[in-house]
Structure formats: C-alpha cells, structure tokens
Amino acid sequence: MPVARAAKRLRPAVPALPGSTRRAQYSAATRRTLVDVATELFTEQGYAATSLDSIVAGAEVTKGALYHHFGGKQALFEDVFATVERDAGDRIRASLADAGGPWDQALVGLRAFLDVVREPAYRRVVVQEGPAVLGHERFREQERTCQAIVVDLVAAVLADADGVVDQPMLETISDIFFGAMSTAGETVTASDDPDAASARVEAAVAYLVTGLRTMVEAGVPLPSSGAPTTAVTSRS
C-alpha cells in the first residue's frame, strides 16, 4: 500500500548527530513516520474513518509504539494538525521574502494563504476536520502560526500610516482580519470550484486592502481603542 512504501522511505539509516543516541534518533524517525502516515490517511479518509490499525500498519510499527509517542488517535491528530499548520505558515512566510513594502506583502501573503487552503492536507485536516476533532476553543489555540503572520502583516501595514494605533486596537483589527481570512478559507474549501472561489476572495480582500491604503495615504487618522467614532458623510 502507498503509506507502507512511504514509511520505508521515511526511515532510512539516520546519521549520527552530536549528543544524540541511536535510540533517540530512531525514536524521532518513528514519530515522524507516524505523523506522515497519519497525515496521508487523515487527508484521504478523514479522522473518523482512519483507524489506529491502519496507521500503525502504514508506518510498520506496533500499536504500542504509537501509544508511546502520542497516547492515542486524538493526540496524534493534534500533532498532524500542528505540523500541517506550521508547514503552511512557513510557506506563507517564504512567499513574503521577495515582496516589496507592507501593502504588497499583505496581498502576496493573501495569495499564498489561498494557495495553501486549496492543498488537500490543509483543506481536510485544518479547515474541515480541525474544528470538529479539536473543539472550537482548542482549534483556535492551534491556529497560532497563521494568525501570527496575519498580526505581523497588519502591524506592518498600520505602521506605514501616519497615525498611531494602540495595542488593543491592533489586536482587534488583526482578529477581524484573521476571522475574514478563516472564513475565506472555508469558502474556498467548500466551493465546487475552488479556483474560482479563490479568485473572488482574492479580488474582494484586495479591494478592501486597497481601500484601507487609500484612506491611509489620504491622511485619514487611524482610531485608537478609546477614541470616539466619527461619522463619515458623503458629499455631493
């Protein structure tokens, strides 16, 4: 079966590392194999349909080894979730390396995020299975990687403005933007045409970001958390 062949490729002779025993190296390799096999099975079959027997068979280890490293299926899923989320965050950060200023980075980061949510592992493990398996509170806690990127991008964009935004307001704007991105990911994932849905989301968010940039460049002051709101009226 495919996962068994994958397991064999994932457990080559581990090179000796300073300060690491052979047993520790083998233990780490076994843990990586379990995570990779579980990622493949959770992506293809979903959490409920994936048995521990199928995971250990694919990894070619005993069930005792799985319990030694993870304690059970739930803990293994959490590790898979964290790995998929971390890899997604690394990809998004890498996409920002060649971007220009903060406004360009925001749009480049958006495109990278939309690419990530269309990948099978992220779509199934994080977007579809994550909330149900982890529960809402735990799910939100585990989303820290991509949320941290969003906070950094929002902070960079707002720092480009003349006004000063205090920390509570920055966190509020970041939460709102992250919520919008999470909803966007769900929209793309649930669509019968993910590419078309992704294009619409990118256009919509780009429109909002461009509007914010226009306000900033026009000198419209950014609010602080204690500042009263000012009504904006149109002029004919």
RODO-2510 file (C-alpha; in nm, 4 decimals, decimal comma):
residues 236
     n   res          X          Y          Z
     1     m     0,0000     0,0000     0,0000
     2     p     0,1215     0,3592    -0,0616
     3     v     0,1637     0,4522     0,3036
     4     a     0,3791     0,1460     0,3656
     5     r     0,6118     0,2413     0,0834
     6     a     0,6181     0,5961     0,2194
     7     a     0,7105     0,4636     0,5620
     8     k     1,0097     0,2776     0,4205
     9     r     1,1335     0,5929     0,2512
    10     l     1,0874     0,7898     0,5724
    11     r     1,3010     0,5582     0,7844
    12     p     1,6451     0,5489     0,6236
    13     a     1,9603     0,4970     0,8222
    14     v     1,9692     0,8028     1,0470
    15     p     2,3092     0,9765     1,0522
    16     a     2,4762     1,0106     1,3862
    17     l     2,4195     1,3510     1,5461
    18     p     2,6330     1,5038     1,8221
    19     g     2,4720     1,4496     2,1592
    20     s     2,2052     1,2166     2,0182
    21     t     2,1921     0,8436     2,0833
    22     r     2,0983     0,5928     1,8179
    23     r     1,7845     0,5075     2,0151
    24     a     1,6818     0,8750     2,0288
    25     q     1,7345     0,9091     1,6537
    26     y     1,5255     0,6013     1,5816
    27     s     1,2535     0,7247     1,8179
    28     a     1,2411     1,0597     1,6376
    29     a     1,2272     0,8846     1,2994
    30     t     0,9412     0,6624     1,4182
    31     r     0,7480     0,9659     1,5400
    32     r     0,7979     1,1442     1,2062
    33     t     0,6821     0,8354     1,0182
    34     l     0,3664     0,8065     1,2275
    35     v     0,2855     1,1733     1,1672
    36     d     0,3432     1,1484     0,7918
    37     v     0,1404     0,8299     0,7526
    38     a    -0,1400     0,9699     0,9688
    39     t    -0,1378     1,2922     0,7645
    40     e    -0,1864     1,0934     0,4454
    41     l    -0,4660     0,8809     0,5906
    42     f    -0,6472     1,1694     0,7639
    43     t    -0,6315     1,3627     0,4353
    44     e    -0,7644     1,0761     0,2250
    45     q    -1,0180     0,9219     0,4642
    46     g    -1,0897     1,1770     0,7358
    47     y    -1,0388     1,1404     1,1096
    48     a    -1,3374     0,9180     1,1914
    49     a    -1,2695     0,6684     0,9121
    50     t    -0,8993     0,6307     0,9927
    51     s    -0,8230     0,3531     1,2402
    52     l    -0,5155     0,3182     1,4564
    53     d    -0,4608    -0,0219     1,2963
    54     s    -0,4308     0,1371     0,9519
    55     i    -0,1864     0,3987     1,0820
    56     v     0,0490     0,1522     1,2509
    57     a     0,0269    -0,0811     0,9511
    58     g     0,1271     0,2007     0,7187
    59     a     0,4090     0,3097     0,9473
    60     e     0,5167    -0,0507     1,0042
    61     v     0,5324    -0,0110     1,3807
    62     t     0,3424    -0,1617     1,6707
    63     k     0,0394    -0,0027     1,8285
    64     g     0,2440     0,0191     2,1459
    65     a     0,4896     0,2475     1,9658
    66     l     0,2058     0,4771     1,8654
    67     y     0,0754     0,4955     2,2224
    68     h     0,4296     0,5577     2,3462
    69     h     0,4673     0,8660     2,1266
    70     f     0,1147     1,0069     2,1229
    71     g    -0,1102     0,8324     2,3733
    72     g    -0,3885     0,7868     2,1197
    73     k    -0,5576     0,8981     1,7997
    74     q    -0,6613     1,2410     1,9288
    75     a    -0,3079     1,3336     2,0332
    76     l    -0,1723     1,2101     1,7003
    77     f    -0,4251     1,4231     1,5131
    78     e    -0,3202     1,7277     1,7152
    79     d     0,0403     1,6698     1,6120
    80     v    -0,0626     1,6257     1,2478
    81     f    -0,2710     1,9448     1,2683
    82     a     0,0195     2,1400     1,4180
    83     t     0,2595     2,0084     1,1536
    84     v     0,0309     2,0968     0,8628
    85     e    -0,0355     2,4405     1,0120
    86     r     0,3352     2,5039     1,0740
    87     d     0,4295     2,3998     0,7197
    88     a     0,1599     2,6305     0,5833
    89     g     0,2975     2,9182     0,7888
    90     d     0,6488     2,8506     0,6593
    91     r     0,5234     2,8619     0,3007
    92     i     0,3392     3,1883     0,3567
    93     r     0,6434     3,3478     0,5191
    94     a     0,8666     3,2268     0,2352
    95     s     0,6353     3,3915    -0,0172
    96     l     0,6937     3,7286     0,1521
    97     a     1,0699     3,7204     0,1043
    98     d     1,0646     3,8840    -0,2392
    99     a     0,7634     4,1085    -0,1791
   100     g     0,8035     4,4851    -0,1627
   101     g     0,6575     4,7055     0,1105
   102     p     0,3930     4,6100     0,3659
   103     w     0,0996     4,6666     0,1303
   104     d     0,2477     4,4365    -0,1317
   105     q     0,3312     4,1830     0,1377
   106     a    -0,0303     4,1812     0,2540
   107     l    -0,1520     4,0906    -0,0960
   108     v     0,1269     3,8388    -0,1557
   109     g     0,0521     3,6784     0,1809
   110     l    -0,3153     3,6577     0,0849
   111     r    -0,2332     3,4759    -0,2389
   112     a    -0,0044     3,2344    -0,0562
   113     f    -0,2759     3,1651     0,2023
   114     l    -0,5302     3,0935    -0,0714
   115     d    -0,2818     2,8550    -0,2340
   116     v    -0,2394     2,6769     0,0987
   117     v    -0,6124     2,6286     0,1647
   118     r    -0,6519     2,4576    -0,1726
   119     e    -0,3990     2,1895    -0,0786
   120     p    -0,5652     1,8593     0,0198
   121     a    -0,3899     1,8168     0,3563
   122     y    -0,4628     2,1700     0,4785
   123     r    -0,8174     2,1644     0,3444
   124     r    -0,9063     1,8330     0,5090
   125     v    -0,7017     1,8365     0,8292
   126     v    -0,7164     2,2039     0,9276
   127     v    -1,0293     2,3501     0,7707
   128     q    -1,2692     2,0555     0,7603
   129     e    -1,1631     1,8212     1,0412
   130     g    -0,9910     2,0586     1,2838
   131     p    -1,2907     2,2313     1,4443
   132     a    -1,4850     1,9048     1,4955
   133     v    -1,1942     1,6961     1,6245
   134     l    -1,0273     1,9585     1,8445
   135     g    -1,3327     2,1559     1,9506
   136     h    -1,3695     2,5277     1,8849
   137     e    -1,1508     2,6566     2,1697
   138     r    -0,8684     2,4122     2,1076
   139     f    -0,8952     2,4729     1,7329
   140     r    -0,8486     2,8468     1,7801
   141     e    -0,5486     2,7878     2,0056
   142     q    -0,3858     2,5646     1,7459
   143     e    -0,4209     2,8241     1,4687
   144     r    -0,1467     3,0384     1,6206
   145     t     0,1015     3,0041     1,3325
   146     c    -0,1015     3,1622     1,0548
   147     q    -0,2619     3,4066     1,2996
   148     a     0,0836     3,5333     1,3978
   149     i     0,1590     3,6020     1,0315
   150     v    -0,1669     3,7937     0,9973
   151     v    -0,0850     4,0034     1,3059
   152     d     0,2603     4,0809     1,1659
   153     l     0,1174     4,1852     0,8281
   154     v    -0,1500     4,4039     0,9851
   155     a     0,1069     4,5643     1,2154
   156     a     0,3354     4,6355     0,9186
   157     v     0,0518     4,7902     0,7170
   158     l    -0,0643     5,0095     1,0045
   159     a     0,2921     5,1111     1,0833
   160     d     0,3040     5,2545     0,7322
   161     a     0,0387     5,5069     0,8361
   162     d     0,0991     5,8420     0,9977
   163     g    -0,1348     5,7718     1,2896
   164     v    -0,0541     5,5568     1,5899
   165     v    -0,2713     5,2565     1,6715
   166     d    -0,2556     5,1261     2,0267
   167     q    -0,2113     4,7563     2,1025
   168     p    -0,5781     4,6792     2,1849
   169     m    -0,6908     4,8309     1,8542
   170     l    -0,4156     4,6489     1,6639
   171     e    -0,5276     4,3202     1,8181
   172     t    -0,8905     4,3969     1,7322
   173     i    -0,8129     4,4760     1,3691
   174     s    -0,5921     4,1665     1,3495
   175     d    -0,8683     3,9457     1,4920
   176     i    -1,1192     4,0837     1,2430
   177     f    -0,8815     4,0347     0,9521
   178     f    -0,7896     3,6851     1,0667
   179     g    -1,1585     3,5975     1,1020
   180     a    -1,2159     3,7172     0,7475
   181     m    -0,9251     3,5050     0,6239
   182     s    -1,0563     3,1987     0,8098
   183     t    -1,3982     3,2466     0,6530
   184     a    -1,2330     3,2935     0,3150
   185     g    -1,0507     2,9629     0,3604
   186     e    -1,3777     2,7873     0,4438
   187     t    -1,5435     2,9450     0,1399
   188     v    -1,2710     2,8222    -0,0929
   189     t    -1,2652     2,4773     0,0654
   190     a    -1,6420     2,4271     0,0430
   191     s    -1,6727     2,5525    -0,3146
   192     d    -1,7337     2,3200    -0,6086
   193     d    -1,4851     2,5377    -0,7976
   194     p    -1,2060     2,6266    -0,5519
   195     d    -1,0035     2,8143    -0,8138
   196     a    -1,2931     3,0452    -0,8997
   197     a    -1,3789     3,0937    -0,5322
   198     s    -1,0150     3,1735    -0,4568
   199     a    -1,0076     3,4333    -0,7338
   200     r    -1,3211     3,6003    -0,5942
   201     v    -1,1820     3,6037    -0,2403
   202     e    -0,8520     3,7499    -0,3570
   203     a    -1,0331     4,0227    -0,5529
   204     a    -1,2585     4,1071    -0,2568
   205     v    -0,9770     4,1266     0,0007
   206     a    -0,7539     4,3182    -0,2406
   207     y    -1,0381     4,5685    -0,2795
   208     l    -1,0597     4,6137     0,0979
   209     v    -0,6829     4,6438     0,1393
   210     t    -0,6689     4,8978    -0,1427
   211     g    -0,9456     5,0961     0,0284
   212     l    -0,7520     5,0983     0,3542
   213     r    -0,4385     5,2079     0,1720
   214     t    -0,6283     5,4907     0,0035
   215     m    -0,7524     5,6138     0,3419
   216     v    -0,4051     5,5955     0,4930
   217     e    -0,2431     5,7798     0,2017
   218     a    -0,5169     6,0434     0,2169
   219     g    -0,4216     6,1111     0,5793
   220     v    -0,7391     5,9782     0,7398
   221     p    -0,6388     5,9237     1,1053
   222     l    -0,6485     5,5730     1,2423
   223     p    -0,8564     5,5277     1,5571
   224     s    -0,7311     5,4350     1,8998
   225     s    -0,9255     5,1983     2,1236
   226     g    -1,0555     5,4851     2,3350
   227     a    -1,1311     5,7276     2,0559
   228     p    -1,4934     5,8094     1,9725
   229     t    -1,6083     5,7169     1,6257
   230     t    -1,6657     5,9902     1,3730
   231     a    -1,9385     5,9576     1,1162
   232     v    -1,8270     5,9831     0,7570
   233     t    -2,0768     6,1509     0,5296
   234     s    -2,0720     6,1629     0,1548
   235     r    -2,0536     6,4956    -0,0211
   236     s    -2,2380     6,5604    -0,3415
***
